[in-house]
Amino acid sequence: METLWFNELPSTQIYLIEQIKLKKLLPPIAVVAKRQTNGVGSRDNSWEGGEGNLFFSFAINLDNLPKDLPISSASIYFSFIMKEILKEFKDEVWLKWPNDLYYKKDKIGGTITKKIDNILLCGMGINLQKNSNSFKALNLSIERDFLLKSYFKVLEERPSWKHIFSKYAIEFGNNKRVSAHINGEYKSLKNAILSEDGSLIINNKRVYSLR
């Protein structure tokens, strides 16, 4: 995947969305910033930080994604692949449904996705070394370009949703001890049931990630 590097951007996600809409950039394309001053997180929260962390967004055509991937669970798909790579260097990294990367009990990163026509955009921020925002850091010394190359290599292999989901379902038990922000409020995932499409059944109601 072609990758554009910047010393600083307000948000890799906003920049990429603007360039895609103007047709100045076409998928597959990725944008990486050493520093991010106003990154976009879930529920319009900000995710900023300085050098030593990882801030990137990428765009990919829907036709280049696995045929069995539910678009509503794209954040789970993209996040879990990154979790698998991080876990090679730091154990006890896990994915909190649907898009938060955790190390033990602390959030260290997150993913957000957006669909524009036939293009899916994904933005990701991970505190590798510093916690200049309100979240913890992995304290992991690893070259960002190496991490990204490893990540994009897996994406290009297009692992099926079934394959990714089968692994995620095994570790989903970690979610039983936390709560998630659902429809404007935090709800316990203690009794949540994970469905094969990535949605949850909570109190007999189905909830989709949509992030």
Order of alpha helices (4+ residues) and beta strands (2+ residues): beta-alpha-beta-beta-alpha-beta-beta-beta-beta-alpha-alpha-beta-beta-beta-beta-beta
